[in-house]
């Protein structure tokens, strides 16, 4: 393994999981989904509705303050083709909200719209603690078997007899040949082609272990997203996690900032806990410290929604034991590798996928939504496009109804029931008044810069990320 440099024992990235006041963050609070989950904006009513003046945004509501009034100013309707050369800029509009309470349905409103209006403000940290309503389900993590269980053979030449003096002659059975057994065991995985709005992922397999909860913190406040281990080729000193830009970097007009620290929790679906927390021992593989992230310069300098073309980020994990806190599987298998990419599948990204030449690609969007924490969920539909802003054509899953927390989850083509597939985008944003999920276009030939960021993440020096992140300006 390539020797790590620049990481003496006193470097803070090794100890970010041991921050002060950890006990105050053991339970994920109801305001957790306020910040960076899925950016959502209101769709436009019929064009006959007269516009009204846009009120000046007020301060961010606290858990004890009355809900903000809805913003009557609505953005221009997204069109299937670019609008006029100088359209009015769409503005995110919050829906009516109520203060968060320890309610069994902790995601009743679209809090993300408040984030887009007040990107530098957060709710009070004294909001009530959310108590999950039930432990995670114990559904199987692999697809149910379709193999026959060797039922009795009905032999037409020797029918059953009721005569006790003349019992039927037993028919000998032959065990399956090794060739037949091997043929059954090596049955090829099947493509998944069903449309899905928001269902639990029932197939287990590669994508469930390679996807995980991204739990990250600003000023001690926890936020949640989804990330996926991606294939970085032959770089044994690091593991790369693909997620959304708003899951790593918070924009503000003074320059913005990266998350203070972050954890990656693979296969959180099988946690023994009751939801997202920092207790790594109750998750199957445990959790890994994310040392730093890379985002595009354009993401760091633009406000939502004009930033949506660059809503992607890559976290870097150093492949050293100090990055890992073991989970319960390690109790039985202590010899198991503590390098993440050794124990899960690294997923490929197709930077040459062009939606224009393959317009009906059946695509699966994966993610950990906060309102159904800790379940791993998915949606699926033939891929289309959507102009969320007039200058950019997002990829679009029209039936997807996943909510906050799934941001950054992989979009896969050629998805099979063994959990395999190829990444072509990620969950980015949606509308608060209707279904649908948008993702940035990864097609390098169409001008996307994701591949350039990916190449930088594979080779960047670890010392360059000691401040928590790297803004890439030369892609």
N, C-alpha and C positions, 0 to 999 in steps of 0.2 A: 504493500500500500504506500502511496506517495506520502512522504513525511509532511505533517502539518507544521506550518511556520506562523509565528506571530500570535500564539495563543498561550502565554504563560497562565498559570493557575489563577491569577487574580483578575483575568479578563471577565468582564461582566456578562458576556454572552453565555458563558457556562452556567451562570447562576441566576438567570432571569426568572427561572421558575421558583426561586427562593426569595422573591421580593418581600418586603415588609408588609405587614397587615394581611398576610395570605388568608388568615381565617375569615376576614371580612368578605372574601371572594369565593368561599366554598360553594355557596348556592348562587346560581345565575339568576339575577333579578329581572323584574318585569320590564325595566327600562333597557335591558340588554339589546333588544332588537330595534332600538330607536335610531341607531346610527348608520350602519354601513351595509345593511343586508341587501335588499334589492331596491335600486332606485326606481320609483314609480311616479308617473305623472298622469294627470287627468286627460282623457280624450275630450275632443271638442264636441259640443252639442250641435244640432242642425244649424246651418249658416244663417238662418233667419233670426236667431237670438242676438239681440243687440249687445255689444260689449259694454262692460261697466268699468269704471276706473279701478285700477289695481291699488288696494290699500297698502300703506307702508308696513313692511313686516315688523312685528313687535318682538319682544324677547321670547326666548324658548320657554314653553310652559314647564312648570315644575309639577311633581305628582300631586300637590295639593291645590294647584291653581285651576280655575275653570278652563274648559277646553277652548282653543282658539277658534275664532270664527272662520268659516270656510272662505277661501279667497275666491271672489266671484269672477276674477279675470281668468279666462280659460285660454290654453294655448291653441294655435292653429291646428286644424285636423291633419294628422299624418296621412299623406297621400301615397298611392302606389308608385308615384313618379315624382321627381323633384318639383318643388313649387316655383313660383316666380323668383327672379334673381334677387329680390330684396324682401323676403317674407318677414313678418314680425317674428322675433325670437320666442320660441315656446318657453313658458315659465311653469315650473312645477307648482301644482296647486294641492294643498292638503285637504283631506276629507275631514268632516267633523270628528273630533276625537273626544275621548273621556280619559280621566286620569287612570293610570295603570293600577290594577288591584290584583290581589291573589285569587284570580278567577280561574275556573277550569279551562277557559279559553283565553289564553294570555296574548293572543295576537288579533284583537277584534278590529283594529284599524290599521291604516297604512302609516305607521310612524315615519317611514323613510321620507315622506314628503316634507316633514318638519326638518329632517336632516338637510334636505336640499335648500330650504329657505334660510336656515340658520346653521351653516356648516361649521361655525366655530363655537357653537353653544351646545351644551349637553344638559340633560335633566339632572335634578338633584340626586346625589348618591344615597340619599336617605329614603328612597322609594321603597315600598314594601317588598318583601322577599317573595318570589314566585315559588310555590310548592307544586311540583308535578302531581298529576292526578292518579297516575298508575305507573307501575314498573314497566320496563320495556317488554314487548311480546317475546315469546320463545319460539317464534316461527323458525322452520328449518332454514339453514343458510345455503342449501344446495337444492337444485330442482328436484321435484319428486321423480322417482324412478318409474319408467314405463316398461320395465322388464317383466315378463310373465313369471309367476311364482310356481310354475310346474303343476297346473291343476290336473285332477285325475283324467286319464285317457278313457274315452268311451269307445270301446272296441266293438264295431258292429258285427263281427264274426263270433263274438262270445258275449251275448247279452247277459245282464244279471239274472240270476235264478233265485226263486224263493224256496226251492226244494232243499231242505237241510241235508238230505241224503245225497244230493248231487250238486255240491257247491261249485261255483265257476272256477275254472282253472286260472290261477294267478298269472297275470301277464308280466313278464320281466321287463324292467325299465332299464334303459341305458343312460349312464351319466353323460352330460354334454361333453363333447370332445374339446380338447384345448383350443382347437381352431375356432370352434363355434363360440366358446367363452370369450376368447380374445376379440372376435368380431363384434360381440355385444358390448364389451367394455370399451372398444374403440369406436363406438358409434359417433359419427361426426356431430359437432354442435350445430344447432339449428338457428337460423336467422330469426330474430324477433321482428314482427311486422304489424303488431296491433297498435292502434291509436290509444293513448293513455293521457288523462288529464293530470292526475296526481295520485299515484298509488305507491304502496310499499314495494320496494324492490324484492321480489320473491325468489330470485335465481342464485343469490350468493355469488360465488366465483371471483374472478380476478378483480373486477371493478369495485366490488364491495370492500375488499381488503386494501386496494390501492387508493380508494377515496377516503377522505376523513374530514373530521371537524377541524376548522382553523379557528382557534380561540385566541384572540389578541386583545391588547389592552392599551388604552389611552388614559393617562393620569389615574391609573388604578381601576378604571371602569372597563368591564369585559364586554366584548362584542363577538359575534359569531359569523362565520362564512363556511365555505366548503373548498377543499383543494384536492388535487390528484397528483400522484407520483408519476413523473414523465421520464421518458427514455432519453438520457443524455449521452448515450454512447459509452466510450471508454474513459470515464472520469471517476476513478475509484475514491477520490478524496471528498466527494460531495454527492448529495441527493437533491434533486430539484422538485419543487412543488408548484404546480400551475394553479393560479386562482385569479380573482378579479382585482383590478387596480384599487377599487375602493375598500378592499380587504387588507390593504397594506399601507396606503398613503392617504392622508386626509388633506384635502386642498384648503388653503385660505389665501387671501389676497396678500399676506405678508410672506408667502413662500411655502406654506404647508409643512407637514412633518410625517415621518414614518411612525408606525406603532411602536410603543415603548418596548414591548416584547410580545412573542407569540408562540403558541404550541400547535403541533399537528397531532391529531388523535385518529389514527387509521381504524377503520371498521368500528366506529363508535356504536353502530347498530347493535353490537353484541356486548355492550357494557353491562356490568353487574350493578352499576349505579343507577340512579333514577333520572339522569339527564347529563347535560354538559357540566363538567367541573374540572378542577385541576388535580383530582386524585387519579393519577395515572395507573395505580395498581388495580383499579376496578375495570379497566379496559383490557381487551384481549392481548394486544401487543404493547400496551402502554402508550407513551407519548414522546415526541421528539421536539426539542427546542429549535425553533426557526431562527437562525443566527441573523439574517438580514434579507431584505427584499430588493428587487430591481423593478423600477417602473419607467415608462417612457416620459421624456421631458414634457411632451404635450399634455399628458395626464396631470403632471404636477403644476401646470400653469393655467389650466382652464377650469371653469366652473361647470358643474352639471347643468343642463344636458349637453352643452357643446363639447364636452370631453368624452362622450360615449365611444367614439372610434378607438380610443386608447385605453379602454377599461379592462386591462389585463396586467398581471404582475407575476413574478416568479420568486418564490422564497428559496433560500439555500440552507441546507442542513449539512454541517461538517460530519463526515463519516468517522466519528470518534466516539468511544463509549460515553463520554461526558455529555453528549447530546441527548442521551436516551434515559428515560425512567421506565423500567420494565413493567409489563402488565401481568395478568394472572396466568397466561400461557407459560410464562417463564418460570412459574412455580413448579411446573411439571417438566419443563424442558430448559433447564438453566444453561445448557450448552448452545441454545439457539442464538444465531447471530444478532447482535444489537445494532447492526447497520441496516437501515430501513430498506434500502433497495435490494438487500439480500433475502428479505423475508416476504416481499410483495412483488407484484408484476409492475414493471415500468412501462407506461403506456406511450405508444407512438403518437406523434402529431403529424397530420398531413397538411403541410403548408402549401401544397399544390392543388388542394381541393378548390374547385371553382364552381360555385352554385349556378352560374349562368349556363354552364355546359352540363350540369347534373341537377336540374331544378327540382326534382321530386325525390331527393334522397331521404329515405326514412331515417330519422335522427332521434336519438334518445338523450334527454337532458337529465342529469343525475344531481342529487343534492341532499343536504341535511337541513330541512326547514326547521325553524325554531318553534313554530306552533305545533309541530308533531315530534319534538325532540324526545328521544334520540334516534328516531327511525331514519333509515336510509331510504330515499324515495326517488321517483322518476316520473317523467312525462315523455310522450313520444308522438311524433307526427311527421308527415312529409315536410321537408324544409321549404320555406318560402322566404320572402324579404319584407322589410317594413322601413319606411322613412320616419323614424322618430323625430329627427330634425331634417330640414329640407336638404342639407348638404351631405348627408351620409345615409347609405342604405344598409341597415343592419340585417343580419340573418334573423329568422323569425320562426318560432314554434307556436302556431296559432291557438292550439288547444291547451297549452301548458298553464296550469293553475298553481304551481308551486309558489311559495311565499318566501319571506325574509329568512335568511340563513342559508339558502341554497345558492346564493351568489358565489361565483367562482367554480361551481360544479361543472364537470366535463359534459360537452355535447359530443356524442359518438355516432359515427356511421358504421354500418356493417356489424351492428351489435348482435351478439349471439347469446344463447342461454347458458353458456359457460362464463359469461361476464366479460368476454373479450370484445374488442372493437378498436376503432381509431378515432382519436380526438380531432375535431374540426373547429370547435369554438367552446365557449363557456357561458353560463348564466350571467347576465349583466343587469337588465332592467325590464320592467313591464309596466302596464297601465293599472292604476288603482281601481278603475271602474269596469274593467273587463279582463277576460283571460288573455293569455299570450305572454311569451318570453322572448326577449331579444338577446342576441349575442354578437360580439364583434366579429368581423370577417377576418380570418387568418390567412387569406390567399395572398401570398407574397407577390405573385404576378399582377395582382390588382392594386398594389400599393401598400398592403399591410406591412407593419414593421415588427410583428410578433416574432418572426424568425430571427431577426437581428437581435432582439432582446434575449431570445433563447440562446443564441451563440455567445453573447456576452456573459450570460449566467454560467455557461459551461467553463469559461476561462478566467473570469474575474478573480483577482487576488483577494483572499479573505481579509487582509488588512484594510482593503478599501471599503469593506462593509461594516467596520467597527462602530460607525455612528448609527447603525440600524438600517441603513439602506443606501441604494445607489440610484441616482437619477441619470438615465442614459440619454444623452443629448446628441449622439453622433450616428443614430440609425436613420 
